[in-house]
Amino acid sequence: MYTRELTAPPEKIIQDGKPVFGSFSAAPDRLDISDITNHFHDLPLLPVFSNFRIRATLSFSFLTDAYIGIVELLDVKYYCFAEVILWNRQTGKRHSYRSVFGMRRLLSKNLNKAICSTYMQNRYVRVGWDRKKKRMSLYFNVKGDSTKPSFTGAFLLKSDSPDYAELFSVTPAPTKKKCAATLCGAGAIKGSLTNITSGAFHKCTEEESSGLFVYRRAYYKLRSKLEELTATGTVNGQKLSFHIAASSISATDSATYNENVLYTDSDITPLPPVKITHPFGIEGKWIIQDTESMIDLFFEPISVNHRIDSMLILRSDYHVMYGMFSGDLKTKDGTVIHLKDFPGIVRKQSLRM
């Protein structure tokens, strides 16, 4: 059966100008990959030209008894945005709120303590963490309009809870000259979500609610593609979350280096690379399988958020879908977990920059 060794994290991701590849049981102090040397083999070009291709993304998915949602922050140095998407789990109705910014630093490289926030008055988003206090928080306050309500949400994810787990990965992107560094953590959350327009207040308890975050900093090609699947919830009284990604910067040797992971409470199962197909179209059923008999899933969308953005040389085609996963997952000890209508979010993105 597939396995991938988890080791202690390095002090720095880049050492002597080269990335330290592997899967690690914790994260270093900083998420910084800009110190790679020999970007262009032996050509005497400044690293700034290559570092301009570094992109940072932070997503936080959450599930409560009433809503499922995702908050995403993107930092491309000259272009940043923040987006909040909520789906009502009973009706499938979607509400999305997006803010675009110019040149600024949005996401911190400090993994010990930081606050990443936007400052638009009608679309405020803040994600903060403090590893010493073992906590990560998410807060957003988004103002609606005549077609969508206003929401405010506040969630707390504690890294010292018994069902919390995290995995840090450094992978070639796609060769060893460049790298992608990803921190993924999941566990129970508590907090509240309020529909300000209707006055509906939803209290989120740790027994009913869970969250999963993915913070990635990577070298991207001028044209890149990404397919990412995240799900978090409870199965048979056990917290279960998984993160699966396949992209144009995935490592050439993806069996050795990838960021796919399954969490069952605090147990970590590294997952193999997968083949994602959508024979019924992007907005139809997705099929997710591997060659190690650990992943055999399909995803059926319920609600789709699709947008196309163009700004100067930047163009993105972006799908974010809420739906249900069904099928089987196998843990590292051989236990098969059967999923039926397990809520999750998938993203498919094509980006030119």
C-alpha atoms as one frame of an Amber mdcrd trajectory, in Angstrom:
protein
   0.000   0.000   0.000   1.139   3.535  -0.692   3.125   5.318   1.988   5.036
   8.595   2.282   7.371   9.230   5.182   6.670  12.166   7.494   9.776  13.702
   9.046  10.613  16.613  11.341  10.436  19.989   9.578  13.591  21.776   8.424
  14.580  25.060  10.048  14.324  26.714   6.644  12.610  25.616   3.443  15.560
  26.809   1.357  19.031  25.794   2.507  22.201  26.719   0.609  20.012  27.973
  -2.223  18.164  24.653  -2.677  14.725  23.504  -1.439  14.448  20.789   1.205
  11.815  18.500  -0.326   9.598  16.165   1.658   6.487  15.763   3.789   6.774
  17.030   7.350   4.785  16.623  10.553   4.902  20.360  11.312   5.776  23.654
   9.674   8.938  25.808   9.928   8.905  29.366  11.229   8.555  30.993   7.801
   6.876  30.161   4.507   9.578  31.708   2.341  10.832  30.178  -0.909  12.503
  33.223  -2.461  16.108  32.274  -1.609  16.551  29.677  -4.351  19.729  30.222
  -6.395  20.536  29.167  -9.965  16.994  29.978 -11.094  18.053  29.916 -14.728
  20.694  27.195 -14.501  24.028  28.912 -15.237  22.640  32.107 -16.788  23.658
  35.185 -14.759  20.131  36.586 -14.380  18.833  38.240 -11.243  16.507  36.117
  -9.010  13.935  38.938  -9.036  12.782  37.847 -12.497  11.984  34.370 -11.235
  10.638  35.479  -7.840   8.065  37.551  -9.677   6.396  34.217 -10.448   5.852
  33.358  -6.779   2.180  33.289  -5.878   0.683  32.807  -2.416  -2.826  31.521
  -1.704  -4.637  30.908   1.556  -7.996  29.153   1.674 -10.143  28.297   4.693
 -13.046  25.887   4.163 -15.644  25.432   6.887 -18.713  23.302   7.490 -21.491
  24.027   9.968 -24.921  22.485  10.442 -26.488  25.194   8.238 -23.763  26.395
   5.837 -20.665  25.334   3.984 -18.238  27.961   2.774 -14.758  28.908   1.685
 -12.690  32.048   2.176  -9.756  32.557  -0.182  -6.970  35.123  -0.257  -4.672
  35.473  -3.279  -1.379  37.389  -3.362   0.406  37.766  -6.719   2.397  40.879
  -5.676   0.833  43.093  -8.354  -2.686  41.700  -7.929  -4.571  40.504  -4.844
  -8.106  39.479  -4.070 -10.231  38.142  -1.246 -13.367  36.089  -1.771 -16.027
  34.699   0.545 -18.461  32.090  -0.802 -21.305  30.634   1.279 -23.808  27.923
   0.428 -26.971  27.154   2.353 -26.824  23.386   2.868 -30.610  22.963   2.841
 -31.399  24.989  -0.279 -28.042  24.973  -2.092 -28.349  28.740  -2.583 -24.999
  30.465  -3.102 -23.783  33.878  -1.931 -20.396  35.164  -3.112 -18.502  38.315
  -2.143 -15.290  39.359  -3.817 -12.816  42.224  -3.385  -9.916  43.091  -5.705
  -6.808  45.026  -4.699  -3.822  46.519  -6.450  -0.168  46.059  -5.584   0.257
  45.215  -1.898   1.481  42.475   0.443  -1.568  40.504   1.582  -0.222  37.215
   3.007   2.497  37.056   5.657   5.467  34.676   5.419   5.594  34.380   9.208
   4.065  31.063  10.287   4.498  31.709  14.024   2.225  34.715  14.367   0.532
  36.878  11.762  -2.673  38.613  10.729  -3.689  38.739   7.066  -6.548  41.113
   6.406  -8.287  43.253   3.836  -9.352  46.794   4.596 -12.374  47.503   2.432
 -15.165  48.712   4.675 -17.933  46.700   3.006 -15.883  43.508   2.468 -13.638
  42.871   5.474 -11.770  39.552   5.807  -9.190  38.643   8.429  -7.259  35.407
   8.953  -4.832  35.259  11.855  -2.759  32.652  13.644  -0.609  32.355  16.741
   1.286  29.078  17.080   2.347  29.869  20.651  -1.307  30.121  21.674  -2.161
  27.217  19.330  -4.994  28.945  17.545  -6.072  30.131  14.116  -8.999  32.492
  13.588 -11.168  33.558  10.686 -13.404  36.622  10.672 -15.350  38.197   7.836
 -17.984  40.888   7.499 -19.389  41.207   3.983 -22.070  43.644   2.926 -24.683
  42.478   0.455 -26.942  44.330  -1.926 -30.453  44.008  -3.340 -29.794  40.443
  -4.515 -27.777  38.956  -1.636 -27.749  39.388   2.134 -25.007  40.646   4.406
 -23.093  38.129   6.516 -20.652  38.136   9.370 -18.733  35.076  10.510 -16.195
  34.338  13.235 -14.479  30.951  13.663 -11.707  29.602  15.859  -9.580  26.555
  15.063  -7.438  25.278  17.951  -4.310  23.312  17.094  -4.167  21.734  20.560
  -7.568  20.054  20.214  -7.496  16.221  20.098  -8.820  16.066  16.534  -6.446
  18.616  14.970  -3.757  17.524  12.504  -1.525  19.249   9.981   0.883  18.356
   7.202   3.584  20.524   5.678   4.850  19.640   2.192   7.666  20.959   0.018
   7.444  19.605  -3.518   9.240  20.258  -6.821   7.251  22.615  -9.050   7.409
  20.613 -11.254  11.207  20.069 -11.307  13.710  20.519  -8.501  14.834  23.949
  -9.722  11.619  25.393  -8.280   9.357  24.397  -5.406   5.902  24.663  -3.859
   5.466  24.799  -0.078   2.061  23.959   1.384   0.718  23.886   4.940  -2.612
  22.087   5.392  -4.402  21.719   8.716  -7.844  20.538   9.808  -9.906  20.138
  12.956 -13.017  21.157  14.827 -14.028  24.819  14.830 -16.341  26.915  16.945
 -17.858  30.323  16.417 -20.872  31.857  14.760 -22.334  32.832  11.407 -24.969
  35.560  11.159 -27.206  36.589   8.281 -27.344  40.302   9.112 -30.127  41.007
   6.625 -32.565  38.449   8.036 -31.201  38.435  11.569 -30.664  34.662  11.541
 -27.902  33.655  13.971 -26.151  30.275  13.703 -23.985  29.120  16.586 -21.236
  26.751  15.486 -20.128  24.144  18.001 -17.039  21.920  17.828 -19.247  18.826
  17.724 -21.067  19.962  14.554 -18.530  22.166  12.796 -15.111  21.630  11.261
 -12.606  23.544   9.180  -9.669  22.977   6.861  -7.082  25.518   5.714  -4.478
  25.373   2.947  -1.670  27.943   2.767   0.533  27.576  -0.305   3.442  29.591
  -1.662   4.818  28.375  -4.997   6.556  29.210  -8.237   3.942  29.184 -10.986
   4.323  28.965 -14.724   3.062  31.819 -16.895   0.151  29.519 -17.690  -0.996
  27.286 -14.869  -3.886  24.942 -14.096  -5.153  23.688 -10.767  -7.764  21.199
  -9.612  -8.254  21.037  -5.851 -10.678  19.058  -3.693 -11.320  19.745  -0.013
 -13.840  18.265   2.377 -14.276  18.308   6.128 -16.935  16.924   8.428 -17.851
  14.012  10.668 -18.207  10.330   9.753 -19.352   7.809  12.386 -18.512  10.214
  15.193 -15.016  10.833  13.841 -13.706  14.072  12.348 -12.668  13.444   8.751
 -11.015  15.856   6.327  -9.073  15.493   3.124  -7.176  17.694   0.716  -6.330
  16.520  -2.804  -4.688  18.636  -5.494  -3.416  18.162  -9.036  -1.897  21.020
 -10.998   0.520  21.998 -13.736   3.164  22.563 -11.035   2.725  19.115  -9.491
   6.047  17.322  -9.101   7.251  15.174 -11.968   7.767  12.416  -9.392   4.361
  12.945  -7.778   4.374   9.532  -6.076   7.285  10.716  -3.916   6.353  14.382
  -3.620   2.762  15.619  -3.287   0.539  17.395  -0.779  -2.470  15.032  -0.751
  -3.594  14.046   2.725  -6.417  12.422   4.694  -7.092  13.330   8.327  -9.104
  11.077  10.664  -9.202  12.971  13.927  -5.497  13.597  14.606  -4.240  10.687
  12.477  -2.519  11.619   9.226  -2.627   9.447   6.114  -0.503  10.733   3.200
  -2.409  10.026   0.000  -0.999   9.099  -3.423  -1.337  11.215  -6.574  -4.719
  10.950  -8.278  -6.283  11.101 -11.694  -9.198  13.531 -11.826 -11.601  13.256
 -14.762 -14.931  14.892 -15.535 -16.458  12.915 -18.430 -19.800  14.705 -17.990
 -18.285  18.203 -18.187 -16.764  20.496 -15.577 -20.141  21.089 -13.942 -21.067
  17.392 -14.075 -19.860  14.402 -12.086 -16.118  14.287 -11.273 -14.267  10.985
 -10.854 -11.222  10.827  -8.555  -9.096   7.667  -8.501  -5.549   6.532  -7.809
  -3.488   3.479  -8.714  -2.942   2.378  -5.093  -6.588   1.512  -4.280  -6.721
   4.166  -1.559  -8.959   6.686  -3.336 -12.098   5.839  -5.282 -14.440   8.820
  -5.159 -16.882  10.728  -7.282 -18.119  14.261  -6.750 -21.518  15.582  -7.825
 -21.891  19.393  -7.882 -24.924  21.050  -6.301 -24.046  24.714  -6.887 -21.410
  26.279  -9.151 -19.638  29.621  -8.872 -17.944  30.423 -12.214 -16.138  33.581
 -13.170 -13.698  34.789 -15.817 -11.383  37.678 -14.981  -9.188  39.685 -17.323
  -6.825  42.481 -16.298  -3.983  43.497 -18.603  -1.918  40.294 -19.037  -3.790
  38.446 -16.273  -6.649  36.129 -17.200  -8.279  33.504 -15.010 -11.089  31.020
 -15.574 -12.266  29.895 -12.178 -14.839  27.320 -11.006 -15.703  26.823  -7.333
 -18.339  24.156  -6.690 -20.156  22.866  -3.644 -21.349  19.294  -3.852 -21.240
  15.780  -2.427 -18.487  13.176  -2.342 -19.310   9.473  -2.366 -17.046   6.448
  -2.553 -14.178   4.964  -0.537 -11.015   6.197   1.138  -8.426   3.968   2.763
  -6.299   5.006   5.732  -2.644   4.109   6.241  -3.603   1.142   8.458  -5.882
  -0.308   5.764  -9.233   0.846   7.197 -11.752   1.600   4.437 -13.973   4.638
   5.014 -17.211   4.648   3.044 -18.526   8.094   2.151 -22.081   8.816   1.073
 -23.136  12.397   0.288 -20.202  13.865   2.203 -20.190  17.667   1.635 -17.143
  19.295   0.081 -15.817  21.981  -2.248 -13.833  21.580  -5.459 -11.978  24.228
  -7.435 -10.770  24.240 -11.022  -8.682  27.159 -12.189  -6.799  28.146 -15.324
  -4.550  31.172 -14.929  -2.426  33.167 -17.324  -0.134  35.794 -15.860
